[in-house]
Amino acid sequence: MSNEQSDDLMSVISEVFAPLEVSRDSTFDDLTADSVSLLRLMVAIQSKFDVDLDVVDMFTVGNVGELIDLVEGRMAHRGVAST
């Protein structure tokens, strides 16, 4: 995933959890995530990046960095070029 795409992904995550400050190390507990916010995040990521995520994925990643890694892996698996 390019830096621009990583930045876009972080922007999507930050938008869902605004006004809280989000970093790669932020846990979803830190962000006071609940099932609704995680589902909103999942749909936003799927829409913006055309990547398959499952509800289970959203509840098994430990922090924002793990989610970014998961999305990058899914995009690489489907053949999106990393530039």
PDB file with SEQRES, HELIX, SHEET and CRYST1 records, atoms N, CA, C and O in Angstrom:
SEQRES   1 A   83  MET SER ASN GLU GLN SER ASP ASP LEU MET SER VAL ILE          
SEQRES   2 A   83  SER GLU VAL PHE ALA PRO LEU GLU VAL SER ARG ASP SER          
SEQRES   3 A   83  THR PHE ASP ASP LEU THR ALA ASP SER VAL SER LEU LEU          
SEQRES   4 A   83  ARG LEU MET VAL ALA ILE GLN SER LYS PHE ASP VAL ASP          
SEQRES   5 A   83  LEU ASP VAL VAL ASP MET PHE THR VAL GLY ASN VAL GLY          
SEQRES   6 A   83  GLU LEU ILE ASP LEU VAL GLU GLY ARG MET ALA HIS ARG          
SEQRES   7 A   83  GLY VAL ALA SER THR                                          
HELIX    1 AA1 ASN A    3  PHE A   17  1                                  15    
HELIX    2 AA2 SER A   35  PHE A   49  1                                  15    
HELIX    3 AA3 VAL A   55  THR A   60  1                                   6    
HELIX    4 AA4 VAL A   64  HIS A   77  1                                  14    
CRYST1    1.000    1.000    1.000  90.00  90.00  90.00 P 1           1          
ATOM      1  N   MET A   1       0.853  -1.160   0.000  1.00  0.00           N  
ATOM      2  CA  MET A   1       0.000   0.000   0.000  1.00  0.00           C  
ATOM      3  C   MET A   1       0.902   1.227   0.000  1.00  0.00           C  
ATOM      4  O   MET A   1       1.882   1.277   0.744  1.00  0.00           O  
ATOM      5  N   SER A   2       0.587   2.189  -0.807  1.00  0.00           N  
ATOM      6  CA  SER A   2       1.390   3.396  -0.865  1.00  0.00           C  
ATOM      7  C   SER A   2       1.175   4.226   0.397  1.00  0.00           C  
ATOM      8  O   SER A   2       0.207   4.037   1.134  1.00  0.00           O  
ATOM      9  N   ASN A   3       2.103   5.145   0.622  1.00  0.00           N  
ATOM     10  CA  ASN A   3       1.950   6.037   1.774  1.00  0.00           C  
ATOM     11  C   ASN A   3       0.656   6.825   1.684  1.00  0.00           C  
ATOM     12  O   ASN A   3      -0.013   7.057   2.691  1.00  0.00           O  
ATOM     13  N   GLU A   4       0.310   7.235   0.469  1.00  0.00           N  
ATOM     14  CA  GLU A   4      -0.934   7.985   0.283  1.00  0.00           C  
ATOM     15  C   GLU A   4      -2.140   7.133   0.681  1.00  0.00           C  
ATOM     16  O   GLU A   4      -3.058   7.624   1.340  1.00  0.00           O  
ATOM     17  N   GLN A   5      -2.139   5.870   0.287  1.00  0.00           N  
ATOM     18  CA  GLN A   5      -3.242   4.986   0.659  1.00  0.00           C  
ATOM     19  C   GLN A   5      -3.257   4.744   2.166  1.00  0.00           C  
ATOM     20  O   GLN A   5      -4.327   4.700   2.772  1.00  0.00           O  
ATOM     21  N   SER A   6      -2.083   4.586   2.775  1.00  0.00           N  
ATOM     22  CA  SER A   6      -2.014   4.417   4.227  1.00  0.00           C  
ATOM     23  C   SER A   6      -2.567   5.645   4.922  1.00  0.00           C  
ATOM     24  O   SER A   6      -3.303   5.532   5.902  1.00  0.00           O  
ATOM     25  N   ASP A   7      -2.212   6.821   4.417  1.00  0.00           N  
ATOM     26  CA  ASP A   7      -2.732   8.067   4.981  1.00  0.00           C  
ATOM     27  C   ASP A   7      -4.241   8.146   4.813  1.00  0.00           C  
ATOM     28  O   ASP A   7      -4.949   8.588   5.718  1.00  0.00           O  
ATOM     29  N   ASP A   8      -4.735   7.718   3.650  1.00  0.00           N  
ATOM     30  CA  ASP A   8      -6.179   7.710   3.410  1.00  0.00           C  
ATOM     31  C   ASP A   8      -6.881   6.767   4.382  1.00  0.00           C  
ATOM     32  O   ASP A   8      -7.950   7.087   4.902  1.00  0.00           O  
ATOM     33  N   LEU A   9      -6.286   5.621   4.623  1.00  0.00           N  
ATOM     34  CA  LEU A   9      -6.863   4.655   5.556  1.00  0.00           C  
ATOM     35  C   LEU A   9      -6.898   5.243   6.965  1.00  0.00           C  
ATOM     36  O   LEU A   9      -7.904   5.122   7.664  1.00  0.00           O  
ATOM     37  N   MET A  10      -5.814   5.872   7.378  1.00  0.00           N  
ATOM     38  CA  MET A  10      -5.779   6.497   8.699  1.00  0.00           C  
ATOM     39  C   MET A  10      -6.817   7.610   8.783  1.00  0.00           C  
ATOM     40  O   MET A  10      -7.418   7.815   9.837  1.00  0.00           O  
ATOM     41  N   SER A  11      -7.032   8.327   7.687  1.00  0.00           N  
ATOM     42  CA  SER A  11      -8.047   9.385   7.664  1.00  0.00           C  
ATOM     43  C   SER A  11      -9.446   8.811   7.868  1.00  0.00           C  
ATOM     44  O   SER A  11     -10.255   9.378   8.603  1.00  0.00           O  
ATOM     45  N   VAL A  12      -9.725   7.692   7.219  1.00  0.00           N  
ATOM     46  CA  VAL A  12     -11.028   7.036   7.373  1.00  0.00           C  
ATOM     47  C   VAL A  12     -11.225   6.615   8.821  1.00  0.00           C  
ATOM     48  O   VAL A  12     -12.287   6.840   9.402  1.00  0.00           O  
ATOM     49  N   ILE A  13     -10.205   6.009   9.398  1.00  0.00           N  
ATOM     50  CA  ILE A  13     -10.298   5.555  10.792  1.00  0.00           C  
ATOM     51  C   ILE A  13     -10.484   6.755  11.718  1.00  0.00           C  
ATOM     52  O   ILE A  13     -11.318   6.720  12.623  1.00  0.00           O  
ATOM     53  N   SER A  14      -9.712   7.811  11.493  1.00  0.00           N  
ATOM     54  CA  SER A  14      -9.805   9.011  12.331  1.00  0.00           C  
ATOM     55  C   SER A  14     -11.182   9.652  12.233  1.00  0.00           C  
ATOM     56  O   SER A  14     -11.724  10.137  13.226  1.00  0.00           O  
ATOM     57  N   GLU A  15     -11.739   9.650  11.033  1.00  0.00           N  
ATOM     58  CA  GLU A  15     -13.061  10.242  10.826  1.00  0.00           C  
ATOM     59  C   GLU A  15     -14.129   9.503  11.626  1.00  0.00           C  
ATOM     60  O   GLU A  15     -15.017  10.127  12.207  1.00  0.00           O  
ATOM     61  N   VAL A  16     -14.042   8.182  11.655  1.00  0.00           N  
ATOM     62  CA  VAL A  16     -15.033   7.395  12.395  1.00  0.00           C  
ATOM     63  C   VAL A  16     -14.947   7.675  13.887  1.00  0.00           C  
ATOM     64  O   VAL A  16     -15.967   7.703  14.577  1.00  0.00           O  
ATOM     65  N   PHE A  17     -13.729   7.883  14.389  1.00  0.00           N  
ATOM     66  CA  PHE A  17     -13.546   8.056  15.826  1.00  0.00           C  
ATOM     67  C   PHE A  17     -13.338   9.512  16.253  1.00  0.00           C  
ATOM     68  O   PHE A  17     -12.972   9.777  17.398  1.00  0.00           O  
ATOM     69  N   ALA A  18     -13.571  10.451  15.338  1.00  0.00           N  
ATOM     70  CA  ALA A  18     -13.442  11.875  15.691  1.00  0.00           C  
ATOM     71  C   ALA A  18     -14.375  12.188  16.850  1.00  0.00           C  
ATOM     72  O   ALA A  18     -15.485  11.658  16.905  1.00  0.00           O  
ATOM     73  N   PRO A  19     -13.958  13.018  17.752  1.00  0.00           N  
ATOM     74  CA  PRO A  19     -12.814  13.912  17.759  1.00  0.00           C  
ATOM     75  C   PRO A  19     -11.576  13.323  18.450  1.00  0.00           C  
ATOM     76  O   PRO A  19     -10.615  14.047  18.712  1.00  0.00           O  
ATOM     77  N   LEU A  20     -11.591  12.038  18.740  1.00  0.00           N  
ATOM     78  CA  LEU A  20     -10.443  11.424  19.413  1.00  0.00           C  
ATOM     79  C   LEU A  20      -9.233  11.387  18.492  1.00  0.00           C  
ATOM     80  O   LEU A  20      -9.378  11.268  17.276  1.00  0.00           O  
ATOM     81  N   GLU A  21      -8.053  11.488  19.064  1.00  0.00           N  
ATOM     82  CA  GLU A  21      -6.818  11.390  18.298  1.00  0.00           C  
ATOM     83  C   GLU A  21      -6.493   9.908  18.092  1.00  0.00           C  
ATOM     84  O   GLU A  21      -6.483   9.127  19.043  1.00  0.00           O  
ATOM     85  N   VAL A  22      -6.231   9.536  16.850  1.00  0.00           N  
ATOM     86  CA  VAL A  22      -5.989   8.146  16.488  1.00  0.00           C  
ATOM     87  C   VAL A  22      -4.551   7.989  16.002  1.00  0.00           C  
ATOM     88  O   VAL A  22      -4.061   8.794  15.210  1.00  0.00           O  
ATOM     89  N   SER A  23      -3.878   6.939  16.487  1.00  0.00           N  
ATOM     90  CA  SER A  23      -2.544   6.583  16.004  1.00  0.00           C  
ATOM     91  C   SER A  23      -2.531   5.087  15.725  1.00  0.00           C  
ATOM     92  O   SER A  23      -3.483   4.379  16.054  1.00  0.00           O  
ATOM     93  N   ARG A  24      -1.455   4.611  15.120  1.00  0.00           N  
ATOM     94  CA  ARG A  24      -1.340   3.171  14.851  1.00  0.00           C  
ATOM     95  C   ARG A  24      -1.388   2.359  16.141  1.00  0.00           C  
ATOM     96  O   ARG A  24      -1.816   1.205  16.133  1.00  0.00           O  
ATOM     97  N   ASP A  25      -0.952   2.954  17.241  1.00  0.00           N  
ATOM     98  CA  ASP A  25      -0.920   2.246  18.522  1.00  0.00           C  
ATOM     99  C   ASP A  25      -2.234   2.308  19.282  1.00  0.00           C  
ATOM    100  O   ASP A  25      -2.386   1.634  20.301  1.00  0.00           O  
ATOM    101  N   SER A  26      -3.180   3.096  18.810  1.00  0.00           N  
ATOM    102  CA  SER A  26      -4.465   3.219  19.494  1.00  0.00           C  
ATOM    103  C   SER A  26      -5.193   1.883  19.486  1.00  0.00           C  
ATOM    104  O   SER A  26      -5.342   1.241  18.446  1.00  0.00           O  
ATOM    105  N   THR A  27      -5.642   1.480  20.668  1.00  0.00           N  
ATOM    106  CA  THR A  27      -6.495   0.291  20.736  1.00  0.00           C  
ATOM    107  C   THR A  27      -7.940   0.739  20.549  1.00  0.00           C  
ATOM    108  O   THR A  27      -8.263   1.914  20.725  1.00  0.00           O  
ATOM    109  N   PHE A  28      -8.782  -0.183  20.200  1.00  0.00           N  
ATOM    110  CA  PHE A  28     -10.180   0.173  20.025  1.00  0.00           C  
ATOM    111  C   PHE A  28     -10.844   0.440  21.371  1.00  0.00           C  
ATOM    112  O   PHE A  28     -11.854   1.140  21.430  1.00  0.00           O  
ATOM    113  N   ASP A  29     -10.288  -0.111  22.458  1.00  0.00           N  
ATOM    114  CA  ASP A  29     -10.753   0.261  23.792  1.00  0.00           C  
ATOM    115  C   ASP A  29     -10.416   1.723  24.074  1.00  0.00           C  
ATOM    116  O   ASP A  29     -11.245   2.462  24.605  1.00  0.00           O  
ATOM    117  N   ASP A  30      -9.181   2.147  23.714  1.00  0.00           N  
ATOM    118  CA  ASP A  30      -8.783   3.549  23.887  1.00  0.00           C  
ATOM    119  C   ASP A  30      -9.742   4.483  23.149  1.00  0.00           C  
ATOM    120  O   ASP A  30     -10.031   5.587  23.612  1.00  0.00           O  
ATOM    121  N   LEU A  31     -10.220   4.032  22.015  1.00  0.00           N  
ATOM    122  CA  LEU A  31     -11.098   4.844  21.169  1.00  0.00           C  
ATOM    123  C   LEU A  31     -12.570   4.692  21.545  1.00  0.00           C  
ATOM    124  O   LEU A  31     -13.450   5.205  20.855  1.00  0.00           O  
ATOM    125  N   THR A  32     -12.828   3.987  22.639  1.00  0.00           N  
ATOM    126  CA  THR A  32     -14.187   3.704  23.121  1.00  0.00           C  
ATOM    127  C   THR A  32     -15.071   3.116  22.019  1.00  0.00           C  
ATOM    128  O   THR A  32     -16.248   3.454  21.891  1.00  0.00           O  
ATOM    129  N   ALA A  33     -14.470   2.231  21.234  1.00  0.00           N  
ATOM    130  CA  ALA A  33     -15.198   1.592  20.131  1.00  0.00           C  
ATOM    131  C   ALA A  33     -16.274   0.666  20.676  1.00  0.00           C  
ATOM    132  O   ALA A  33     -16.087  -0.012  21.687  1.00  0.00           O  
ATOM    133  N   ASP A  34     -17.380   0.655  19.994  1.00  0.00           N  
ATOM    134  CA  ASP A  34     -18.437  -0.298  20.280  1.00  0.00           C  
ATOM    135  C   ASP A  34     -18.790  -0.993  18.967  1.00  0.00           C  
ATOM    136  O   ASP A  34     -18.199  -0.708  17.926  1.00  0.00           O  
ATOM    137  N   SER A  35     -19.745  -1.892  19.027  1.00  0.00           N  
ATOM    138  CA  SER A  35     -20.071  -2.664  17.829  1.00  0.00           C  
ATOM    139  C   SER A  35     -20.532  -1.763  16.689  1.00  0.00           C  
ATOM    140  O   SER A  35     -20.221  -2.039  15.531  1.00  0.00           O  
ATOM    141  N   VAL A  36     -21.256  -0.708  16.985  1.00  0.00           N  
ATOM    142  CA  VAL A  36     -21.750   0.188  15.942  1.00  0.00           C  
ATOM    143  C   VAL A  36     -20.590   0.929  15.279  1.00  0.00           C  
ATOM    144  O   VAL A  36     -20.530   1.003  14.052  1.00  0.00           O  
ATOM    145  N   SER A  37     -19.674   1.474  16.070  1.00  0.00           N  
ATOM    146  CA  SER A  37     -18.558   2.216  15.477  1.00  0.00           C  
ATOM    147  C   SER A  37     -17.643   1.289  14.684  1.00  0.00           C  
ATOM    148  O   SER A  37     -17.115   1.691  13.647  1.00  0.00           O  
ATOM    149  N   LEU A  38     -17.445   0.062  15.147  1.00  0.00           N  
ATOM    150  CA  LEU A  38     -16.612  -0.883  14.403  1.00  0.00           C  
ATOM    151  C   LEU A  38     -17.275  -1.289  13.089  1.00  0.00           C  
ATOM    152  O   LEU A  38     -16.594  -1.464  12.078  1.00  0.00           O  
ATOM    153  N   LEU A  39     -18.578  -1.438  13.098  1.00  0.00           N  
ATOM    154  CA  LEU A  39     -19.277  -1.757  11.853  1.00  0.00           C  
ATOM    155  C   LEU A  39     -19.250  -0.560  10.896  1.00  0.00           C  
ATOM    156  O   LEU A  39     -19.101  -0.744   9.688  1.00  0.00           O  
ATOM    157  N   ARG A  40     -19.392   0.654  11.416  1.00  0.00           N  
ATOM    158  CA  ARG A  40     -19.276   1.854  10.572  1.00  0.00           C  
ATOM    159  C   ARG A  40     -17.892   1.920   9.950  1.00  0.00           C  
ATOM    160  O   ARG A  40     -17.746   2.246   8.772  1.00  0.00           O  
ATOM    161  N   LEU A  41     -16.873   1.608  10.750  1.00  0.00           N  
ATOM    162  CA  LEU A  41     -15.500   1.610  10.255  1.00  0.00           C  
ATOM    163  C   LEU A  41     -15.324   0.559   9.165  1.00  0.00           C  
ATOM    164  O   LEU A  41     -14.719   0.834   8.129  1.00  0.00           O  
ATOM    165  N   MET A  42     -15.845  -0.629   9.391  1.00  0.00           N  
ATOM    166  CA  MET A  42     -15.728  -1.702   8.412  1.00  0.00           C  
ATOM    167  C   MET A  42     -16.354  -1.296   7.077  1.00  0.00           C  
ATOM    168  O   MET A  42     -15.751  -1.492   6.022  1.00  0.00           O  
ATOM    169  N   VAL A  43     -17.546  -0.739   7.122  1.00  0.00           N  
ATOM    170  CA  VAL A  43     -18.235  -0.328   5.898  1.00  0.00           C  
ATOM    171  C   VAL A  43     -17.472   0.805   5.208  1.00  0.00           C  
ATOM    172  O   VAL A  43     -17.361   0.815   3.982  1.00  0.00           O  
ATOM    173  N   ALA A  44     -16.949   1.753   5.979  1.00  0.00           N  
ATOM    174  CA  ALA A  44     -16.197   2.867   5.396  1.00  0.00           C  
ATOM    175  C   ALA A  44     -14.940   2.363   4.693  1.00  0.00           C  
ATOM    176  O   ALA A  44     -14.616   2.822   3.598  1.00  0.00           O  
ATOM    177  N   ILE A  45     -14.234   1.426   5.311  1.00  0.00           N  
ATOM    178  CA  ILE A  45     -13.020   0.870   4.701  1.00  0.00           C  
ATOM    179  C   ILE A  45     -13.365   0.079   3.446  1.00  0.00           C  
ATOM    180  O   ILE A  45     -12.694   0.209   2.422  1.00  0.00           O  
ATOM    181  N   GLN A  46     -14.409  -0.740   3.524  1.00  0.00           N  
ATOM    182  CA  GLN A  46     -14.816  -1.516   2.357  1.00  0.00           C  
ATOM    183  C   GLN A  46     -15.194  -0.603   1.198  1.00  0.00           C  
ATOM    184  O   GLN A  46     -14.838  -0.875   0.051  1.00  0.00           O  
ATOM    185  N   SER A  47     -15.904   0.466   1.486  1.00  0.00           N  
ATOM    186  CA  SER A  47     -16.337   1.387   0.433  1.00  0.00           C  
ATOM    187  C   SER A  47     -15.168   2.130  -0.189  1.00  0.00           C  
ATOM    188  O   SER A  47     -15.085   2.247  -1.411  1.00  0.00           O  
ATOM    189  N   LYS A  48     -14.277   2.623   0.631  1.00  0.00           N  
ATOM    190  CA  LYS A  48     -13.164   3.442   0.141  1.00  0.00           C  
ATOM    191  C   LYS A  48     -12.091   2.609  -0.553  1.00  0.00           C  
ATOM    192  O   LYS A  48     -11.523   3.046  -1.554  1.00  0.00           O  
ATOM    193  N   PHE A  49     -11.807   1.405  -0.029  1.00  0.00           N  
ATOM    194  CA  PHE A  49     -10.672   0.627  -0.522  1.00  0.00           C  
ATOM    195  C   PHE A  49     -11.063  -0.643  -1.267  1.00  0.00           C  
ATOM    196  O   PHE A  49     -10.190  -1.380  -1.727  1.00  0.00           O  
ATOM    197  N   ASP A  50     -12.369  -0.911  -1.394  1.00  0.00           N  
ATOM    198  CA  ASP A  50     -12.841  -2.093  -2.110  1.00  0.00           C  
ATOM    199  C   ASP A  50     -12.122  -3.355  -1.637  1.00  0.00           C  
ATOM    200  O   ASP A  50     -11.587  -4.125  -2.435  1.00  0.00           O  
ATOM    201  N   VAL A  51     -12.126  -3.543  -0.325  1.00  0.00           N  
ATOM    202  CA  VAL A  51     -11.468  -4.681   0.288  1.00  0.00           C  
ATOM    203  C   VAL A  51     -12.492  -5.442   1.130  1.00  0.00           C  
ATOM    204  O   VAL A  51     -13.366  -4.839   1.752  1.00  0.00           O  
ATOM    205  N   ASP A  52     -12.377  -6.761   1.145  1.00  0.00           N  
ATOM    206  CA  ASP A  52     -13.296  -7.586   1.923  1.00  0.00           C  
ATOM    207  C   ASP A  52     -12.860  -7.640   3.376  1.00  0.00           C  
ATOM    208  O   ASP A  52     -11.733  -8.027   3.686  1.00  0.00           O  
ATOM    209  N   LEU A  53     -13.756  -7.251   4.256  1.00  0.00           N  
ATOM    210  CA  LEU A  53     -13.561  -7.401   5.695  1.00  0.00           C  
ATOM    211  C   LEU A  53     -14.770  -8.118   6.241  1.00  0.00           C  
ATOM    212  O   LEU A  53     -15.862  -8.027   5.681  1.00  0.00           O  
ATOM    213  N   ASP A  54     -14.580  -8.820   7.314  1.00  0.00           N  
ATOM    214  CA  ASP A  54     -15.642  -9.553   7.975  1.00  0.00           C  
ATOM    215  C   ASP A  54     -15.856  -8.928   9.349  1.00  0.00           C  
ATOM    216  O   ASP A  54     -14.933  -8.351   9.923  1.00  0.00           O  
ATOM    217  N   VAL A  55     -17.045  -9.040   9.864  1.00  0.00           N  
ATOM    218  CA  VAL A  55     -17.333  -8.528  11.205  1.00  0.00           C  
ATOM    219  C   VAL A  55     -16.341  -9.094  12.218  1.00  0.00           C  
ATOM    220  O   VAL A  55     -15.885  -8.376  13.108  1.00  0.00           O  
ATOM    221  N   VAL A  56     -16.010 -10.357  12.088  1.00  0.00           N  
ATOM    222  CA  VAL A  56     -15.066 -10.994  13.012  1.00  0.00           C  
ATOM    223  C   VAL A  56     -13.714 -10.288  12.968  1.00  0.00           C  
ATOM    224  O   VAL A  56     -13.065 -10.130  14.002  1.00  0.00           O  
ATOM    225  N   ASP A  57     -13.281  -9.858  11.772  1.00  0.00           N  
ATOM    226  CA  ASP A  57     -12.012  -9.136  11.652  1.00  0.00           C  
ATOM    227  C   ASP A  57     -11.994  -7.917  12.552  1.00  0.00           C  
ATOM    228  O   ASP A  57     -10.990  -7.630  13.203  1.00  0.00           O  
ATOM    229  N   MET A  58     -13.091  -7.211  12.585  1.00  0.00           N  
ATOM    230  CA  MET A  58     -13.153  -5.965  13.335  1.00  0.00           C  
ATOM    231  C   MET A  58     -13.042  -6.190  14.837  1.00  0.00           C  
ATOM    232  O   MET A  58     -12.595  -5.308  15.570  1.00  0.00           O  
ATOM    233  N   PHE A  59     -13.445  -7.357  15.289  1.00  0.00           N  
ATOM    234  CA  PHE A  59     -13.399  -7.643  16.718  1.00  0.00           C  
ATOM    235  C   PHE A  59     -12.139  -8.408  17.131  1.00  0.00           C  
ATOM    236  O   PHE A  59     -11.910  -8.622  18.321  1.00  0.00           O  
ATOM    237  N   THR A  60     -11.325  -8.819  16.164  1.00  0.00           N  
ATOM    238  CA  THR A  60     -10.129  -9.592  16.513  1.00  0.00           C  
ATOM    239  C   THR A  60      -8.836  -8.799  16.393  1.00  0.00           C  
ATOM    240  O   THR A  60      -7.824  -9.200  16.968  1.00  0.00           O  
ATOM    241  N   VAL A  61      -8.836  -7.684  15.665  1.00  0.00           N  
ATOM    242  CA  VAL A  61      -7.620  -6.868  15.616  1.00  0.00           C  
ATOM    243  C   VAL A  61      -7.474  -6.140  16.942  1.00  0.00           C  
ATOM    244  O   VAL A  61      -8.459  -5.713  17.543  1.00  0.00           O  
ATOM    245  N   GLY A  62      -6.229  -6.003  17.390  1.00  0.00           N  
ATOM    246  CA  GLY A  62      -5.985  -5.427  18.703  1.00  0.00           C  
ATOM    247  C   GLY A  62      -5.863  -3.920  18.714  1.00  0.00           C  
ATOM    248  O   GLY A  62      -6.154  -3.271  19.720  1.00  0.00           O  
ATOM    249  N   ASN A  63      -5.428  -3.356  17.582  1.00  0.00           N  
ATOM    250  CA  ASN A  63      -5.245  -1.914  17.533  1.00  0.00           C  
ATOM    251  C   ASN A  63      -5.333  -1.432  16.087  1.00  0.00           C  
ATOM    252  O   ASN A  63      -5.514  -2.223  15.161  1.00  0.00           O  
ATOM    253  N   VAL A  64      -5.202  -0.141  15.919  1.00  0.00           N  
ATOM    254  CA  VAL A  64      -5.329   0.458  14.597  1.00  0.00           C  
ATOM    255  C   VAL A  64      -4.246  -0.059  13.653  1.00  0.00           C  
ATOM    256  O   VAL A  64      -4.519  -0.325  12.483  1.00  0.00           O  
ATOM    257  N   GLY A  65      -3.026  -0.202  14.155  1.00  0.00           N  
ATOM    258  CA  GLY A  65      -1.931  -0.706  13.328  1.00  0.00           C  
ATOM    259  C   GLY A  65      -2.219  -2.098  12.784  1.00  0.00           C  
ATOM    260  O   GLY A  65      -1.933  -2.381  11.620  1.00  0.00           O  
ATOM    261  N   GLU A  66      -2.779  -2.966  13.611  1.00  0.00           N  
ATOM    262  CA  GLU A  66      -3.129  -4.317  13.153  1.00  0.00           C  
ATOM    263  C   GLU A  66      -4.216  -4.257  12.088  1.00  0.00           C  
ATOM    264  O   GLU A  66      -4.199  -5.042  11.139  1.00  0.00           O  
ATOM    265  N   LEU A  67      -5.158  -3.337  12.236  1.00  0.00           N  
ATOM    266  CA  LEU A  67      -6.204  -3.189  11.225  1.00  0.00           C  
ATOM    267  C   LEU A  67      -5.601  -2.714   9.906  1.00  0.00           C  
ATOM    268  O   LEU A  67      -5.957  -3.219   8.841  1.00  0.00           O  
ATOM    269  N   ILE A  68      -4.693  -1.746   9.975  1.00  0.00           N  
ATOM    270  CA  ILE A  68      -4.041  -1.256   8.761  1.00  0.00           C  
ATOM    271  C   ILE A  68      -3.273  -2.389   8.092  1.00  0.00           C  
ATOM    272  O   ILE A  68      -3.340  -2.549   6.873  1.00  0.00           O  
ATOM    273  N   ASP A  69      -2.541  -3.178   8.884  1.00  0.00           N  
ATOM    274  CA  ASP A  69      -1.802  -4.318   8.334  1.00  0.00           C  
ATOM    275  C   ASP A  69      -2.747  -5.324   7.679  1.00  0.00           C  
ATOM    276  O   ASP A  69      -2.445  -5.864   6.615  1.00  0.00           O  
ATOM    277  N   LEU A  70      -3.883  -5.570   8.313  1.00  0.00           N  
ATOM    278  CA  LEU A  70      -4.868  -6.503   7.763  1.00  0.00           C  
ATOM    279  C   LEU A  70      -5.398  -6.001   6.420  1.00  0.00           C  
ATOM    280  O   LEU A  70      -5.475  -6.762   5.456  1.00  0.00           O  
ATOM    281  N   VAL A  71      -5.758  -4.732   6.361  1.00  0.00           N  
ATOM    282  CA  VAL A  71      -6.280  -4.161   5.114  1.00  0.00           C  
ATOM    283  C   VAL A  71      -5.210  -4.200   4.032  1.00  0.00           C  
ATOM    284  O   VAL A  71      -5.497  -4.557   2.889  1.00  0.00           O  
ATOM    285  N   GLU A  72      -3.979  -3.837   4.382  1.00  0.00           N  
ATOM    286  CA  GLU A  72      -2.888  -3.888   3.406  1.00  0.00           C  
ATOM    287  C   GLU A  72      -2.692  -5.313   2.887  1.00  0.00           C  
ATOM    288  O   GLU A  72      -2.491  -5.518   1.690  1.00  0.00           O  
ATOM    289  N   GLY A  73      -2.749  -6.285   3.779  1.00  0.00           N  
ATOM    290  CA  GLY A  73      -2.604  -7.683   3.368  1.00  0.00           C  
ATOM    291  C   GLY A  73      -3.711  -8.132   2.440  1.00  0.00           C  
ATOM    292  O   GLY A  73      -3.464  -8.830   1.457  1.00  0.00           O  
ATOM    293  N   ARG A  74      -4.938  -7.730   2.754  1.00  0.00           N  
ATOM    294  CA  ARG A  74      -6.074  -8.102   1.902  1.00  0.00           C  
ATOM    295  C   ARG A  74      -5.949  -7.449   0.533  1.00  0.00           C  
ATOM    296  O   ARG A  74      -6.262  -8.068  -0.484  1.00  0.00           O  
ATOM    297  N   MET A  75      -5.495  -6.209   0.504  1.00  0.00           N  
ATOM    298  CA  MET A  75      -5.340  -5.527  -0.776  1.00  0.00           C  
ATOM    299  C   MET A  75      -4.214  -6.159  -1.583  1.00  0.00           C  
ATOM    300  O   MET A  75      -4.342  -6.318  -2.797  1.00  0.00           O  
ATOM    301  N   ALA A  76      -3.119  -6.520  -0.933  1.00  0.00           N  
ATOM    302  CA  ALA A  76      -1.996  -7.171  -1.632  1.00  0.00           C  
ATOM    303  C   ALA A  76      -2.432  -8.533  -2.162  1.00  0.00           C  
ATOM    304  O   ALA A  76      -2.046  -8.930  -3.261  1.00  0.00           O  
ATOM    305  N   HIS A  77      -3.233  -9.241  -1.380  1.00  0.00           N  
ATOM    306  CA  HIS A  77      -3.703 -10.574  -1.782  1.00  0.00           C  
ATOM    307  C   HIS A  77      -4.562 -10.499  -3.028  1.00  0.00           C  
ATOM    308  O   HIS A  77      -4.514 -11.396  -3.869  1.00  0.00           O  
ATOM    309  N   ARG A  78      -5.342  -9.447  -3.155  1.00  0.00           N  
ATOM    310  CA  ARG A  78      -6.208  -9.351  -4.334  1.00  0.00           C  
ATOM    311  C   ARG A  78      -5.495  -8.699  -5.496  1.00  0.00           C  
ATOM    312  O   ARG A  78      -6.091  -8.524  -6.559  1.00  0.00           O  
ATOM    313  N   GLY A  79      -4.203  -8.323  -5.322  1.00  0.00           N  
ATOM    314  CA  GLY A  79      -3.415  -7.868  -6.447  1.00  0.00           C  
ATOM    315  C   GLY A  79      -3.291  -6.376  -6.594  1.00  0.00           C  
ATOM    316  O   GLY A  79      -2.911  -5.901  -7.664  1.00  0.00           O  
ATOM    317  N   VAL A  80      -3.595  -5.616  -5.560  1.00  0.00           N  
ATOM    318  CA  VAL A  80      -3.411  -4.176  -5.625  1.00  0.00           C  
ATOM    319  C   VAL A  80      -1.926  -3.889  -5.490  1.00  0.00           C  
ATOM    320  O   VAL A  80      -1.281  -4.370  -4.559  1.00  0.00           O  
ATOM    321  N   ALA A  81      -1.388  -3.120  -6.400  1.00  0.00           N  
ATOM    322  CA  ALA A  81       0.049  -2.830  -6.407  1.00  0.00           C  
ATOM    323  C   ALA A  81       0.415  -1.951  -5.236  1.00  0.00           C  
ATOM    324  O   ALA A  81      -0.296  -0.994  -4.928  1.00  0.00           O  
ATOM    325  N   SER A  82       1.517  -2.265  -4.581  1.00  0.00           N  
ATOM    326  CA  SER A  82       2.068  -1.418  -3.529  1.00  0.00           C  
ATOM    327  C   SER A  82       3.113  -0.535  -4.145  1.00  0.00           C  
ATOM    328  O   SER A  82       4.148  -1.019  -4.603  1.00  0.00           O  
ATOM    329  N   THR A  83       2.858   0.767  -4.164  1.00  0.00           N  
ATOM    330  CA  THR A  83       3.794   1.706  -4.766  1.00  0.00           C  
ATOM    331  C   THR A  83       4.288   2.666  -3.726  1.00  0.00           C  
ATOM    332  O   THR A  83       5.094   3.545  -4.031  1.00  0.00           O  
TER     333      THR A  83                                                      
END                                                                             
